[in-house]
Amino acid sequence: MRHSRLVTHSAKPAPCQLESSIIQHFQALGPWPPSSKCLLACSGGADSTYLALAWAQFAREAQVEGLAIVVDHGGRHESAAEAAEAVERLADFGIQAKVRTLRQDVRSENEMRNARYDELAQVAAEFGADFLLTAHHADDLAETVLLRLMRGTGLRGLTGIPSRRKFQLPNGREIEIRRPLLNLRASEIREFLSAAAIPWTEDPTNQDPEYAARNRLRKEILPALETIATGDPIKAVLRIANEASDWQNAMSEFLENSTDWNALPSYLRQQAIAEKLRELGETVSPARLRDLESSLLKNGLAGVNQRTKLKIDSGAITYRKK
């Protein structure tokens, strides 16, 4: 199926002031040391256009530097022109921007996501970025939770998209991904841009249910849920995600302060094991957690792989490598 681009019809962006609450979302993700460098992931769509606009206002106050990267997926004839338009739009906001084009053999949704982050990591290393900002919003978070539910997630998956996480660069340096728009709905973003006469480009592939599972969820499943829900299904999912996030934070804090792993309930013992496996970059599954828990209870020692073992040390789980 051939997709044609859709560009909103609007005048050149006019100066506008965002609500203070939006700037507070940036501030809440701090600290932002003066002269630190931020890389913005921008596509030219409504969400990343809003992110760039908000960041430009915030950056003036915080005295931080920035560079925007527009990733051209190269999947349509119009994509190069759209990327160039996005760069011009970002220049109107006072933001320097560059275009990176993905390889033509990258086609699946997952491949494109991985390739996109690879490009962002490379540019972040070259730029010396301290932070990578993405434009994920509340609807993205809710959709992620629903997709994970349908694919069999556990409680941890219900937390959705974190507002911040570590991000490894090719040169070995670690920076942080920050997502300041997670409290905003997609409709709020588009309403603001339209009222402020700020244009953006809509990627038509985002409207095609056959193109990606997330599109089908957004265009077909969520409208169906609205017919049986007592309210907005997105808000309902966000409530679950927020509670799951609070639970995850509370559990992590509790486990960090626990001194006797053996005295914990089985579920919490397994979660402590899961945290160690994630530190090691190992796969976490219910069956594996049960097996490791059983071995630790019986022997005080459990093999993760040929080079690494978990052990009980003064009541806490540690690991050792050969």
C-alpha positions as a Markdown table, in Angstrom:
| # | Residue | x | y | z |
|---|---|---|---|---|
| 1 | Met | 0.0 | 0.0 | 0.0 |
| 2 | Arg | 1.4 | 3.4 | -0.9 |
| 3 | His | 1.1 | 6.1 | 1.7 |
| 4 | Ser | 0.9 | 9.8 | 0.9 |
| 5 | Arg | 2.0 | 12.4 | 3.5 |
| 6 | Leu | -0.4 | 14.7 | 5.2 |
| 7 | Val | 0.8 | 18.2 | 6.2 |
| 8 | Thr | -1.3 | 20.5 | 8.4 |
| 9 | His | -2.1 | 23.8 | 6.8 |
| 10 | Ser | -0.9 | 26.6 | 9.0 |
| 11 | Ala | 1.0 | 29.8 | 8.9 |
| 12 | Lys | 4.7 | 30.1 | 10.0 |
| 13 | Pro | 4.9 | 29.4 | 13.7 |
| 14 | Ala | 4.0 | 32.4 | 15.8 |
| 15 | Pro | 5.7 | 33.1 | 19.1 |
| 16 | Cys | 3.7 | 31.5 | 21.9 |
| 17 | Gln | 4.0 | 30.8 | 25.6 |
| 18 | Leu | 3.4 | 27.3 | 26.9 |
| 19 | Glu | 1.6 | 26.7 | 30.2 |
| 20 | Ser | 4.0 | 26.7 | 33.2 |
| 21 | Ser | 2.9 | 23.2 | 34.1 |
| 22 | Ile | 4.6 | 21.9 | 30.9 |
| 23 | Ile | 7.9 | 23.6 | 31.9 |
| 24 | Gln | 7.5 | 22.1 | 35.3 |
| 25 | His | 7.4 | 18.6 | 33.8 |
| 26 | Phe | 10.9 | 19.3 | 32.4 |
| 27 | Gln | 12.1 | 20.7 | 35.7 |
| 28 | Ala | 10.7 | 17.6 | 37.6 |
| 29 | Leu | 13.1 | 15.4 | 35.5 |
| 30 | Gly | 16.1 | 17.3 | 36.7 |
| 31 | Pro | 18.7 | 18.1 | 37.6 |
| 32 | Trp | 19.7 | 19.9 | 34.4 |
| 33 | Pro | 23.3 | 21.1 | 35.0 |
| 34 | Pro | 24.0 | 24.4 | 33.2 |
| 35 | Ser | 25.6 | 23.9 | 29.8 |
| 36 | Ser | 24.6 | 20.2 | 29.7 |
| 37 | Lys | 23.8 | 18.9 | 26.2 |
| 38 | Cys | 20.4 | 17.5 | 25.2 |
| 39 | Leu | 19.7 | 15.5 | 22.0 |
| 40 | Leu | 16.0 | 15.8 | 20.9 |
| 41 | Ala | 14.5 | 12.9 | 18.9 |
| 42 | Cys | 12.2 | 14.7 | 16.4 |
| 43 | Ser | 10.2 | 13.4 | 13.5 |
| 44 | Gly | 8.3 | 16.5 | 12.4 |
| 45 | Gly | 5.1 | 15.0 | 13.8 |
| 46 | Ala | 2.9 | 16.8 | 16.3 |
| 47 | Asp | 4.4 | 15.2 | 19.4 |
| 48 | Ser | 8.0 | 15.9 | 18.6 |
| 49 | Thr | 7.1 | 19.4 | 17.3 |
| 50 | Tyr | 5.5 | 20.2 | 20.6 |
| 51 | Leu | 8.5 | 18.7 | 22.5 |
| 52 | Ala | 10.9 | 20.9 | 20.5 |
| 53 | Leu | 8.8 | 24.0 | 21.2 |
| 54 | Ala | 8.6 | 23.3 | 24.9 |
| 55 | Trp | 12.3 | 22.4 | 25.1 |
| 56 | Ala | 13.3 | 25.7 | 23.4 |
| 57 | Gln | 11.4 | 27.6 | 26.0 |
| 58 | Phe | 12.8 | 25.5 | 28.9 |
| 59 | Ala | 16.3 | 25.6 | 27.5 |
| 60 | Arg | 16.4 | 29.4 | 27.6 |
| 61 | Glu | 15.6 | 29.3 | 31.3 |
| 62 | Ala | 17.8 | 26.3 | 32.2 |
| 63 | Gln | 20.8 | 27.4 | 30.1 |
| 64 | Val | 21.2 | 24.0 | 28.5 |
| 65 | Glu | 22.4 | 23.3 | 24.9 |
| 66 | Gly | 20.5 | 21.2 | 22.4 |
| 67 | Leu | 20.6 | 19.5 | 19.0 |
| 68 | Ala | 17.6 | 17.8 | 17.3 |
| 69 | Ile | 17.9 | 14.7 | 15.1 |
| 70 | Val | 15.3 | 14.0 | 12.5 |
| 71 | Val | 15.4 | 10.3 | 11.6 |
| 72 | Asp | 14.3 | 9.7 | 8.0 |
| 73 | His | 13.0 | 6.1 | 7.8 |
| 74 | Gly | 13.2 | 6.2 | 4.0 |
| 75 | Gly | 10.1 | 4.1 | 3.6 |
| 76 | Arg | 8.2 | 6.5 | 1.4 |
| 77 | His | 9.1 | 8.8 | -1.5 |
| 78 | Glu | 8.0 | 11.9 | 0.5 |
| 79 | Ser | 10.1 | 11.1 | 3.6 |
| 80 | Ala | 13.2 | 13.1 | 2.6 |
| 81 | Ala | 11.1 | 16.2 | 1.9 |
| 82 | Glu | 9.3 | 15.7 | 5.2 |
| 83 | Ala | 12.6 | 15.5 | 7.1 |
| 84 | Ala | 13.9 | 18.7 | 5.4 |
| 85 | Glu | 10.6 | 20.5 | 6.4 |
| 86 | Ala | 11.1 | 19.3 | 10.0 |
| 87 | Val | 14.6 | 20.8 | 10.0 |
| 88 | Glu | 13.3 | 24.1 | 8.8 |
| 89 | Arg | 10.5 | 24.1 | 11.4 |
| 90 | Leu | 13.0 | 23.4 | 14.2 |
| 91 | Ala | 15.1 | 26.3 | 12.9 |
| 92 | Asp | 12.1 | 28.5 | 13.4 |
| 93 | Phe | 12.2 | 27.5 | 17.1 |
| 94 | Gly | 15.9 | 28.3 | 17.2 |
| 95 | Ile | 17.0 | 24.7 | 17.4 |
| 96 | Gln | 19.8 | 23.3 | 15.2 |
| 97 | Ala | 18.8 | 20.0 | 13.6 |
| 98 | Lys | 20.3 | 17.3 | 11.5 |
| 99 | Val | 18.8 | 14.5 | 9.4 |
| 100 | Arg | 19.9 | 10.8 | 9.7 |
| 101 | Thr | 18.5 | 8.3 | 7.1 |
| 102 | Leu | 18.0 | 4.6 | 8.0 |
| 103 | Arg | 19.2 | 1.8 | 5.8 |
| 104 | Gln | 16.7 | 0.8 | 3.2 |
| 105 | Asp | 16.7 | -2.9 | 4.4 |
| 106 | Val | 15.1 | -1.8 | 7.7 |
| 107 | Arg | 11.4 | -2.5 | 7.4 |
| 108 | Ser | 9.6 | -4.1 | 10.3 |
| 109 | Glu | 8.3 | -2.0 | 13.2 |
| 110 | Asn | 10.8 | -3.5 | 15.7 |
| 111 | Glu | 13.7 | -3.2 | 13.3 |
| 112 | Met | 12.9 | 0.4 | 12.6 |
| 113 | Arg | 12.7 | 1.2 | 16.3 |
| 114 | Asn | 16.1 | -0.5 | 17.0 |
| 115 | Ala | 17.7 | 1.2 | 14.0 |
| 116 | Arg | 16.3 | 4.6 | 15.1 |
| 117 | Tyr | 17.8 | 4.2 | 18.6 |
| 118 | Asp | 21.1 | 3.1 | 17.1 |
| 119 | Glu | 21.2 | 6.3 | 15.1 |
| 120 | Leu | 20.3 | 8.4 | 18.1 |
| 121 | Ala | 23.0 | 6.7 | 20.2 |
| 122 | Gln | 25.6 | 7.4 | 17.5 |
| 123 | Val | 24.7 | 11.0 | 17.3 |
| 124 | Ala | 24.5 | 11.4 | 21.1 |
| 125 | Ala | 28.1 | 10.1 | 21.3 |
| 126 | Glu | 29.3 | 12.4 | 18.6 |
| 127 | Phe | 27.5 | 15.4 | 20.1 |
| 128 | Gly | 28.6 | 14.6 | 23.7 |
| 129 | Ala | 24.9 | 14.6 | 24.8 |
| 130 | Asp | 24.1 | 14.2 | 28.5 |
| 131 | Phe | 20.4 | 13.5 | 27.9 |
| 132 | Leu | 18.2 | 12.2 | 25.1 |
| 133 | Leu | 14.6 | 13.6 | 25.0 |
| 134 | Thr | 11.8 | 11.8 | 23.3 |
| 135 | Ala | 8.2 | 12.9 | 22.7 |
| 136 | His | 6.3 | 9.9 | 24.2 |
| 137 | His | 3.0 | 11.1 | 25.7 |
| 138 | Ala | 0.2 | 9.6 | 27.9 |
| 139 | Asp | -1.6 | 7.9 | 25.0 |
| 140 | Asp | 1.7 | 6.2 | 24.0 |
| 141 | Leu | 2.1 | 5.0 | 27.6 |
| 142 | Ala | -1.5 | 3.6 | 27.7 |
| 143 | Glu | -1.1 | 1.9 | 24.3 |
| 144 | Thr | 2.1 | 0.3 | 25.5 |
| 145 | Val | 0.4 | -1.1 | 28.6 |
| 146 | Leu | -2.5 | -2.6 | 26.5 |
| 147 | Leu | -0.1 | -4.1 | 24.0 |
| 148 | Arg | 1.9 | -5.7 | 26.7 |
| 149 | Leu | -1.2 | -7.1 | 28.4 |
| 150 | Met | -2.2 | -8.8 | 25.1 |
| 151 | Arg | 1.3 | -10.2 | 24.8 |
| 152 | Gly | 1.2 | -11.7 | 28.3 |
| 153 | Thr | 3.1 | -9.2 | 30.5 |
| 154 | Gly | 3.5 | -9.5 | 34.2 |
| 155 | Leu | 2.9 | -6.7 | 36.8 |
| 156 | Arg | 6.2 | -5.0 | 35.9 |
| 157 | Gly | 5.0 | -4.5 | 32.4 |
| 158 | Leu | 2.0 | -2.5 | 33.6 |
| 159 | Thr | 4.2 | 0.4 | 34.5 |
| 160 | Gly | 4.4 | 1.3 | 30.8 |
| 161 | Ile | 7.0 | 3.8 | 29.6 |
| 162 | Pro | 9.4 | 5.1 | 32.2 |
| 163 | Ser | 9.8 | 8.9 | 32.4 |
| 164 | Arg | 13.6 | 8.3 | 32.6 |
| 165 | Arg | 16.0 | 5.4 | 31.9 |
| 166 | Lys | 19.6 | 4.8 | 31.3 |
| 167 | Phe | 20.9 | 4.7 | 27.7 |
| 168 | Gln | 24.2 | 3.1 | 26.6 |
| 169 | Leu | 26.2 | 4.8 | 23.9 |
| 170 | Pro | 28.5 | 3.1 | 21.4 |
| 171 | Asn | 31.5 | 4.6 | 23.2 |
| 172 | Gly | 30.5 | 3.0 | 26.4 |
| 173 | Arg | 29.3 | 6.2 | 28.0 |
| 174 | Glu | 25.9 | 6.1 | 29.8 |
| 175 | Ile | 23.4 | 8.9 | 29.5 |
| 176 | Glu | 19.7 | 9.2 | 30.4 |
| 177 | Ile | 16.6 | 9.2 | 28.3 |
| 178 | Arg | 14.0 | 11.7 | 29.6 |
| 179 | Arg | 10.4 | 11.9 | 28.6 |
| 180 | Pro | 8.8 | 15.2 | 29.7 |
| 181 | Leu | 5.5 | 14.8 | 27.9 |
| 182 | Leu | 4.2 | 11.6 | 29.6 |
| 183 | Asn | 1.5 | 13.5 | 31.5 |
| 184 | Leu | 0.1 | 15.1 | 28.3 |
| 185 | Arg | -2.7 | 13.6 | 26.1 |
| 186 | Ala | -2.2 | 13.5 | 22.3 |
| 187 | Ser | -5.3 | 15.6 | 21.8 |
| 188 | Glu | -4.0 | 18.3 | 24.1 |
| 189 | Ile | -0.8 | 18.5 | 22.0 |
| 190 | Arg | -2.6 | 18.8 | 18.7 |
| 191 | Glu | -5.1 | 21.3 | 20.1 |
| 192 | Phe | -2.3 | 23.6 | 21.3 |
| 193 | Leu | -0.4 | 23.4 | 18.1 |
| 194 | Ser | -3.5 | 24.2 | 16.0 |
| 195 | Ala | -4.5 | 27.1 | 18.3 |
| 196 | Ala | -0.9 | 28.5 | 18.0 |
| 197 | Ala | -0.9 | 28.1 | 14.2 |
| 198 | Ile | 2.2 | 25.8 | 14.4 |
| 199 | Pro | 2.3 | 23.2 | 11.5 |
| 200 | Trp | 3.4 | 19.6 | 11.7 |
| 201 | Thr | 3.5 | 16.6 | 9.4 |
| 202 | Glu | 1.4 | 13.6 | 9.9 |
| 203 | Asp | 3.0 | 10.3 | 8.8 |
| 204 | Pro | 0.1 | 8.5 | 7.1 |
| 205 | Thr | 1.5 | 5.1 | 8.0 |
| 206 | Asn | 0.4 | 5.9 | 11.6 |
| 207 | Gln | -3.2 | 5.8 | 10.4 |
| 208 | Asp | -2.9 | 2.4 | 8.7 |
| 209 | Pro | -4.1 | -0.5 | 10.9 |
| 210 | Glu | -2.3 | -3.0 | 8.6 |
| 211 | Tyr | 1.0 | -1.3 | 9.1 |
| 212 | Ala | 1.6 | -1.9 | 12.8 |
| 213 | Ala | -0.1 | -3.5 | 15.8 |
| 214 | Arg | -0.1 | -0.1 | 17.7 |
| 215 | Asn | -2.0 | 1.4 | 14.8 |
| 216 | Arg | -4.7 | -1.3 | 14.9 |
| 217 | Leu | -5.0 | -0.8 | 18.7 |
| 218 | Arg | -5.4 | 2.9 | 18.3 |
| 219 | Lys | -7.7 | 2.9 | 15.3 |
| 220 | Glu | -9.8 | -0.2 | 16.0 |
| 221 | Ile | -9.5 | -1.7 | 19.5 |
| 222 | Leu | -9.6 | 1.5 | 21.5 |
| 223 | Pro | -12.8 | 2.8 | 19.7 |
| 224 | Ala | -14.4 | -0.6 | 20.5 |
| 225 | Leu | -13.4 | -0.3 | 24.2 |
| 226 | Glu | -15.0 | 3.1 | 24.3 |
| 227 | Thr | -18.4 | 1.5 | 23.6 |
| 228 | Ile | -18.2 | -0.7 | 26.7 |
| 229 | Ala | -16.1 | 1.4 | 29.1 |
| 230 | Thr | -17.7 | 3.6 | 31.8 |
| 231 | Gly | -15.3 | 6.4 | 30.9 |
| 232 | Asp | -12.2 | 7.1 | 28.8 |
| 233 | Pro | -10.3 | 3.8 | 28.4 |
| 234 | Ile | -7.0 | 5.6 | 28.1 |
| 235 | Lys | -7.5 | 7.3 | 31.5 |
| 236 | Ala | -8.5 | 3.9 | 32.9 |
| 237 | Val | -5.3 | 2.3 | 31.7 |
| 238 | Leu | -3.2 | 5.2 | 32.9 |
| 239 | Arg | -4.6 | 4.7 | 36.4 |
| 240 | Ile | -3.4 | 1.1 | 36.4 |
| 241 | Ala | 0.0 | 2.2 | 35.0 |
| 242 | Asn | 0.4 | 4.8 | 37.7 |
| 243 | Glu | -0.5 | 2.4 | 40.5 |
| 244 | Ala | 1.8 | -0.3 | 39.0 |
| 245 | Ser | 4.6 | 2.3 | 38.9 |
| 246 | Asp | 4.1 | 3.2 | 42.5 |
| 247 | Trp | 4.0 | -0.5 | 43.4 |
| 248 | Gln | 7.3 | -1.1 | 41.5 |
| 249 | Asn | 9.0 | 1.8 | 43.3 |
| 250 | Ala | 7.8 | 0.8 | 46.7 |
| 251 | Met | 8.8 | -2.9 | 46.1 |
| 252 | Ser | 12.3 | -1.8 | 44.9 |
| 253 | Glu | 12.8 | 0.4 | 47.9 |
| 254 | Phe | 11.6 | -2.4 | 50.3 |
| 255 | Leu | 13.9 | -5.0 | 48.7 |
| 256 | Glu | 16.8 | -2.6 | 48.8 |
| 257 | Asn | 16.4 | -2.2 | 52.6 |
| 258 | Ser | 15.6 | -5.9 | 53.3 |
| 259 | Thr | 18.3 | -7.7 | 55.3 |
| 260 | Asp | 17.2 | -11.3 | 55.2 |
| 261 | Trp | 16.2 | -12.7 | 51.8 |
| 262 | Asn | 15.1 | -16.0 | 53.3 |
| 263 | Ala | 12.5 | -14.3 | 55.5 |
| 264 | Leu | 10.7 | -12.7 | 52.6 |
| 265 | Pro | 7.5 | -14.1 | 51.0 |
| 266 | Ser | 8.2 | -16.3 | 48.0 |
| 267 | Tyr | 7.0 | -13.6 | 45.5 |
| 268 | Leu | 9.4 | -11.0 | 46.9 |
| 269 | Arg | 12.3 | -13.5 | 47.0 |
| 270 | Gln | 11.7 | -14.1 | 43.3 |
| 271 | Gln | 11.5 | -10.4 | 42.6 |
| 272 | Ala | 14.9 | -9.9 | 44.3 |
| 273 | Ile | 16.3 | -12.6 | 42.1 |
| 274 | Ala | 14.8 | -10.9 | 39.0 |
| 275 | Glu | 16.6 | -7.6 | 39.9 |
| 276 | Lys | 19.9 | -9.4 | 40.0 |
| 277 | Leu | 19.2 | -11.1 | 36.7 |
| 278 | Arg | 18.4 | -7.8 | 35.0 |
| 279 | Glu | 21.7 | -6.4 | 36.4 |
| 280 | Leu | 23.5 | -9.2 | 34.7 |
| 281 | Gly | 21.5 | -8.8 | 31.4 |
| 282 | Glu | 19.9 | -12.2 | 31.8 |
| 283 | Thr | 16.5 | -13.4 | 30.8 |
| 284 | Val | 13.8 | -13.2 | 33.4 |
| 285 | Ser | 10.9 | -15.8 | 33.3 |
| 286 | Pro | 8.6 | -17.2 | 36.0 |
| 287 | Ala | 10.0 | -20.7 | 35.6 |
| 288 | Arg | 13.6 | -19.5 | 35.9 |
| 289 | Leu | 12.8 | -17.5 | 39.0 |
| 290 | Arg | 11.2 | -20.5 | 40.7 |
| 291 | Asp | 14.2 | -22.7 | 39.9 |
| 292 | Leu | 16.7 | -20.2 | 41.2 |
| 293 | Glu | 14.7 | -19.5 | 44.3 |
| 294 | Ser | 14.5 | -23.3 | 45.0 |
| 295 | Ser | 18.2 | -23.7 | 44.6 |
| 296 | Leu | 19.1 | -20.7 | 46.8 |
| 297 | Leu | 16.8 | -21.9 | 49.5 |
| 298 | Lys | 18.3 | -25.4 | 49.4 |
| 299 | Asn | 22.0 | -24.7 | 48.8 |
| 300 | Gly | 22.5 | -20.9 | 49.3 |
| 301 | Leu | 23.9 | -21.0 | 45.8 |
| 302 | Ala | 22.4 | -21.0 | 42.3 |
| 303 | Gly | 24.0 | -21.1 | 38.9 |
| 304 | Val | 22.9 | -18.4 | 36.4 |
| 305 | Asn | 25.2 | -19.5 | 33.6 |
| 306 | Gln | 28.6 | -21.1 | 33.3 |
| 307 | Arg | 30.4 | -18.0 | 34.6 |
| 308 | Thr | 28.0 | -16.5 | 37.1 |
| 309 | Lys | 26.4 | -17.7 | 40.3 |
| 310 | Leu | 23.9 | -16.2 | 42.7 |
| 311 | Lys | 24.6 | -16.7 | 46.4 |
| 312 | Ile | 23.3 | -15.7 | 49.8 |
| 313 | Asp | 25.7 | -13.5 | 51.6 |
| 314 | Ser | 24.7 | -12.2 | 55.1 |
| 315 | Gly | 21.1 | -12.7 | 54.2 |
| 316 | Ala | 21.2 | -10.8 | 50.9 |
| 317 | Ile | 21.5 | -12.0 | 47.3 |
| 318 | Thr | 24.8 | -11.2 | 45.6 |
| 319 | Tyr | 26.4 | -12.7 | 42.5 |
| 320 | Arg | 29.9 | -13.7 | 41.6 |
| 321 | Lys | 31.6 | -14.3 | 38.3 |
| 322 | Lys | 34.5 | -16.6 | 37.5 |
